[in-house]
């Protein structure tokens, strides 16, 4: 009977866990749809803005701007975008591995790196490794808009314009589909036509209503800048850099909710499988106990005769 009680207790425990994971799956599904729609609907705007930025960044006036100037001195800044919570499969660990891989390949020392952490997991990673953290922001709302996010990216742009950084990179999760998210490391600063082309090409998804954007040509357009190139570029370049970074935050949000929904669905399915197996085990043990009791009663009756 102790064995039966133990099995029954495990079944109840699994069922309670399944209730929680199923509820989390449902919540993540709702958030996922909203985040996916927002990230995907942002792609045409981000694509157009970055193409404009790519064209402008090739002008003579822009080449003199601090955000486009290539320097050999200064640190490498990494904006690492992760989630605040776990239970999302390998989402965060993939971004962290991508960051560690970049550091190894570039043979960067701890003194050469500065981190901007958006999300608790990335912040914990940088803190644990002893990297310099210039800014960290957790509990970023799914509904954050580009103007609010500008307060976060302003510090990156300000330090880059002062020459503190020789380059700025973003480690994030690129949303490919509900069941596929890919960790990426993109160079943001200093700006160049090559960087903009690479980012623009990665924006359209492989399938879906926005996939046709991949067929568009990337012809360079020329712009006449008025009133003064320095004044216009001083406003335009930081604005478009903010769009580039903000778009990656939206991609990461969509990836997070998708990964968590899939992880919770897998957990719920596993709970059902374990519950089914334990129920069969419980029924077998109970049947064996009943058979044993019947056998003992029968034996007792025969002995009395």
Buried (B, 14 or more C-beta within 10 A) or exposed (E): EEEBEEBBEBBEBBBEBBEEBBEBBBBBBEBBBBBBEBBBEBBBEBBBBBBBBBBBBBBEBBBEBBBBBEEEEBBBBBBBBBBBEEBBBEBBBBBBEBBEEBBEEEEBEEEBBBBBBBBBBBBBBBEEBEBEBBBBBBEBEEEBEBEEBBEBBEEBBEBBBEEBBBBBBBBBBBBBEBEEBBBBBBBBBBBBBEBBBBBBEBBBBEEEEBEEBBEEEEEEEEBEBEEEBEEBBBEBBBBBBBBBBBBBBBBBBBBBBBBBBBBBBEBBBBBBEBBEEBBEBBEEBBEEEEEEEEEEEEEEEEEEE
